[in-house]
């Protein structure tokens, strides 16, 4: 067995080598960087080619949010300031990040919190077509997390994606993409707190769509198929024995799709109507408690888009959502829904953004009001809102401040959770290939269920190398 001291020394040597390698790359280009002005570089595509409306149809399951199971992200993506590498007609953006992090409540517990710090290594690569017509983009990346004390919390998250768009004309195109990932549930999730290790899951997502502009009318049809496969984890029973949490009954495929019809009242203003379906099919006919969790849903939305170039972008909608479960014992959902995404360039250096959404999320949370009585939740309604401000002080220094609130209302049981979050951070560009980002986040949960509340402080210090020349 390797001694902990030797392992710690090996980790420190690895950290030092990565920092020295980053410094070598940076210093090697520093003289040239100081003497040569940096030409503007296209921004790497880190979001699907599909516009924001398709996110409402389900083509992007990674909506911002703090619902249980969504890990806290350290810092936003860095855009290289230099010229990207070129491979034929493709632009190539490699990046290597090393992040030191501190977590004051690693297991998101109500009492006796355990703290730890970790190193997160994040290599990534974007390949983006540089064509006048059509588009084809690829991305591969990983987040490798290594804790200093609680090594059981280590994780290796990986992702790979590809997407393309074929333009028939300026008014007509088809698009599609695939996304594969290996990820883990954050300890904030009620379903992930009891395992001896984080719950790992695999995701496969396929999406596609068609767009056509008819004079002032526009029509968009889109669909997504997403499969989630959760892995079993060990846990300690009340008697002290080791047992297994069976997560196979959580594995499911979600099929979403629909259409959006818009009418351009002016070049800036477009109201629209949208109808979508949301069908969820589990691998197992029933879960461990013998509940059939398959469901079928619909979304009926009316919205408006407002676009004032280089100043204001707004997409807002209201409507109704329905989710009907096969098992009559599970509570169905029929509730209003509203959402909005706003981005406002208040000045040439300050951007203010806001986001709001409401969604139906799957869960296996239960409550036991008395011995032998188990009440099961069909799902939870997640109502999420966030707002933030980004300010660029100089070409090298920028800062950000944002806050969020998420109200999680479990259906069929008496439990409501409210998550609060706030982040302050700053980014400094030493030169075109070296960024330092420092941020602090505060997370809190207030639950109606006794013993579930927690608070959590997180610090991230990130060294980012978006390579360019």
N, C-alpha and C positions, 0 to 999 in steps of 0.2 A: 504494500500500500504506500502510495506517495505521501510524504509528510506535508501537512498544510503549509508549513513555513516555506518549503521548497516550491510548492505550487504558487504561493503568493509572490515569491521572488521571480518566478517565471512569468507571471502575469505582469508584474511591474516592468520586466525587461521588454515584454511585448508592447506595452504602452509606450515605453521610451523609444523603441524602434519606429513605431508608427509616427510619433511626433517628430523624430529626427528625419524620417523620410519626407514628411510634409514640409519641414523646414528646408530641406535640400531642394525640393522642387520649387518652393517659393523663392528662395534666395537666388537660385539659378536664373530665374526670369526677372529678378527685381531691377537690375540695371536696364534691361530692355524695356521693362514696364514703365520706368521713370522717364525714359527718353522718347517713347513712342506713344502717341495718343491711342486710347482704346476705341476701336470701331464698335458700333452697336452690334449686338448679337441677337438673333431671334430667340424668343423665349422657348425653352423646351416644353413640349406638350406633356403636362402631368395630369390633365383631365381628359375624359373621353372627347372624341370629335363631336359627339352629339351635344347640341346646345342645352341650356338649362331646362327647357321644357321637357326634354326626354328624361331628366332625372325624376320628374314627377311620374313618368310612366314606368320607372323602375330600372332604367338602364344603368343607373349608378347607385349601387347599394351602399356606397361609402359616404353617405351624406354626413355633413358635420353634425356632431351630436354628443351627448354625454349619457345616452341610454346605457343601461347595464350591458357590459360586454365590450364596449368601445374603449379602447385604450387611449390614454391621454397622449397626445402628440407633443414632442418637445418643441420643435421650431418649424417655420414654414420652409418651403423649398428655396434654394439659392439659385439665382440666375447668373451664369458666368458673364464677366464683363469683356472678355476677349473674343477672338474669332473662333468658332467651333471647328473641330476637325471635320474633314470631308472624306467620304468614301463613295466615290462615283457621284451620283446625284442625291446622296443622303448626307445630312449633317449629324455629327456624332458628338454627344455630350456625356463624357464620363465624369463621375463624381465619387469622392471618398470622404466620408465623415467619421470623426471620432468624437463621441459625446461622453462626458462624465456627468452622472446624474446622482441625485440624492432623493430618497423617499423616506419621509418621516413615519409613514404608516404603511409598510409594505403589503400587509394583508388586509388593509381596510377594516380594522377591527374597532369595536366600541371601547374596549378597555385594554390596557397593557400593550400599546402599539409597539411594534418592532421596526426599527429603522435600519437602512442599509444604503450603500452607494454601489453604483455599477458603472461599467464601461459598455457603451453601445457602439458597435462598429457597423457602418452603413455604406457599403459599396453599391453603386447604382450606375446604370447606363441607359441613356435615351438615344434612339436613332430615329431621326425625323426626315421625311422626304422633303426635297427642296424643288418642288415642281410647280409650274404655273397652273396646272390642272391636275385634279385628283390628289389623293394624299395616302400615305402609308407610313405608319409609325409603330415603333416597338419600344418596350421598356422592360428592364430586368433589374431587380434590386433585392436587398436583404437588410435585416436589422438583427444583428447578433449581440445578444445581451448577456453580460457576465457579471454576477453579483460578487461582492467581496466576501460576505459572510454566509448568506443563505443561498448556496449554489443550486438548491432544488428549484429556485425560481428562474434559473437561466432559460433562455429561449432562443430559438433560431427561426425567425420569421422570414419567409421568402415570397417573392411575387414575380410573375412574368406576364406580359400582356402584349397584344398586337391588335391594331385597328386600322381600318382603311375606309376611304370614301371614293366612289366613282362618280364623276360629274358627267351627266348626259349633256347638260347645258348650264348656263348661269342660273337657271330657274328650276333645275331638276337634278337630283342625285340619289344614290343609295349608299348606305354606310353599314358597317358592322364591326364587331370586335370580339375578342376572347380574353379572358382574364383567369389566371390560375394563381392560387396562393396557399401557403401554409402559415397559419397565424395562431394566436392564443387569446383566450379571453382574459380581460383585465380582472384583477382581484376585486374591483368595485362591483362586479356582477354578483348578485345573490346566488346564482347557480355555480359560481366558480370559487367560492370562499372556503369550502370544506375539503377540497382535494389537497393531497400532499404536494402535488405539483400543479402548475397552471394547466387548464384544459386546452388542449391543442385541437384545432380543427382545420380542415382542408376545404377550400372553396373553388368551384368551377363556375364561371359565368360566361354566357354567350348572349350577345345582343345584336340587333340589326334594325334598320329602319329605311324608310323611303320618304323623300321630301319633294314637293312640287308647288311652284308658285303659279297661280292663275290670275294674272293681272293683280288686283288688290287682294284676292283670296290666296291663302296658303293652306296646304294640307300636309300633315306629317303623320305617318303610321310607324309605330315602333313596338318592339317586343324584346323580352329578356327571359332567359331560363337560367336559374341559379341553383346550384346544388351545394349543400353544406353537410360535411361529414365530421362529426365530433368524436374524439377519441376518449376511451375510458380512462379514469384516473383512480388511484388508490386513496383511501381515507381511513382515519382511525375511528372505530366505533366507540360508543359510550363505555363499553367494557374493556377498551384498550386494545382490541384485536384489529388487525389490518384487513380491510375489505375493499371491494371495488364499487365505484360509482358507475353504473351502466349508462353511458350516454348514447348508445345506439338508437334508443327510442327518440332522440332529438334530430336524427338525420332526416333531411327533407329536401325536396326540390320545389322551388317557388317559380311559378310561371306568371309573368306580368306582361301586359300589352294594351294597346289602345290607339286612339287617334286624337289629333288636335286640329281644329279648324279655326283659322284666324282670318281677320279682315283688317287690312291696313287703312285706317282712317286718315293717316298722314304718314310721312316718312319716319316720324318719331313714335306714333301711337298705334298700337295694334291690340284690340280686344280679341279674346279667343274662348272657345268652348272645348272641353276635353272630357273624354270618357275612357276609362281604363278598367281592366279586370285584374284580379289578384288571386290566383289559385295556389294553394299550398298543399303539397302531397308528401306525406311522411313515408319513409321506407317500411316501417312497421305498421301493421294495421291498427294496433293499440299500443299505448305506452306501458310502463311498468305498473301503473295503477289501473290498467284496463280501460283507458279513455281513448276514443278514436279522435285524433286531433286534426284530421284533414279539414280544410275549410275552403270556401269560395267567397270572393269579394268583388266589389265594384267601387269605383270612384267617379263622381260626377262633379266637374269643376267648371267654373267660369272665372276668367282672369283677364289681366291686361298687362301689356308690356309697354314700357316707355323708355326710349333711348335718346338721350341728348349727347351726341358724340363728345368724348373727352371730358364730360361733365357729370352725367347722371345716367345710371342704368337701374331700372325697376322692373321686377316681375312679381305680381301679386295675384292671389286667387282665393276664392271661397268656394265651398261646395259641401258635399255630403259623402260619407264613406260607410260602407257596409261590409261586414265579414261574418258569414254564417258557418257554423261548425257542424260537422256531421253528427257529433255526439250531442244528444239533447241535454245532457247534464252540463255541458260547457256553455258559458254565457256568450250569446251573439253580440255583435257590435253594430250599432246604427247611430252615428254621431256626426255632428258638423265638423268640417275641416277647413282650415285656413292656413295660408302660408305666404311668405314674401321673401325676396332677396333684393337688397338695395346696395348699390355702390355709388358713392358720391365723392367726386374730386372737389373737396371744399376749396383747396388752393392748389397750386402747382406742386406743393410739397406735402400736402395733407390729404389723406383719403379716409373717409368714414364709411363703414359697412355695417349692415344689419341683416339678420336672417331669422326666419320663423318657420316652423313646420309642425305638423301633427301626423303621427303615423301609428299603425297597429303593429306591434312587435310580438314575436313568439316568446313563450316562457314556460318553465316547468316549476315555478314557485308554488308552494303550498303553505297552508297554515294548519296548526293543530290546536283548536280552541279547547279541547278536552281529550283525555286519554282515549285512544281508539278512534277518534273522529278526525278525519283528514279532509280539508276543503281544498279544492283544486282551482287554480286560475287558468282560464282559457288563453289569456294574452294580457298585454298591458297597452294602454294608450299613452304614448309618449308625446307630450307637448313641449317643444323646445324653442328657445329664443336666445339669440346672442347678438352682441354689438361690439364693435371694435374701432379703434382709430390707429392709423399708421402715419408717422411723420418722418420725413427725411430732412435732417438738419443740414447735412452736407452730402457731397457725392460719396462720402465714405461712411458716414454715420446715420443710422436710422433707428427709430424706436417704435414700439407698439404697446397698446393697452387694450385688453378686451375682457368681457365678462359674459357669462352664460347662466341660464337657469333651465332646468328640465323637470317637469312634473310627470311622474310615472304613476298612473292609476291602474292598479291590477284589477282585472275583470273577474267577478265571481267570488272574490274574497275581500275581506276588509283590510286593505293595505294600500297606502299611498306614500310614495317616496318623492322627496324634492331634493334634487342635486343643484348645488351652486358652485360656480367656478369663476376664477379671475386669474388673469395672466398679465405680467408686465415683462417686457423684454427689449433688448437692444442688439443691433447687429453692426459690426465695424468691419469694413473692407480694408485690409492691409495693402493688398494689391489685387489684381484681377483673378488670381488663383488661390487666394487665401482669405477666408472670412472667419470671424469669431462672433458667435452668437451666445448671449447669456440671457436666461429667462427664469422667472420664479412664478409658480402656480400654486394657488390655494384651492382645495376641493373640500366640499362639505356635503354630507347627506343628513337630512332630517326625515325620519320615517315615523309613521304612525305605529309601527310594530316595535315594541320595546326591545332594546339591545341592538338595534340595527344601525343607529346613528354612528357616524365617524367623521373625523376631519383629517386632512392629509395635506402636507406641504411637499412640493417638488421643486428641485433646482436642476437646471440643465446648463451645462457649459459645453458648447459645441464648436469644434474646429472643422470647417468645411473647405474642401478643395474641389471646386468645380473646374476641372482641367480645360484649358483652351490655349490658344497660341496667338 
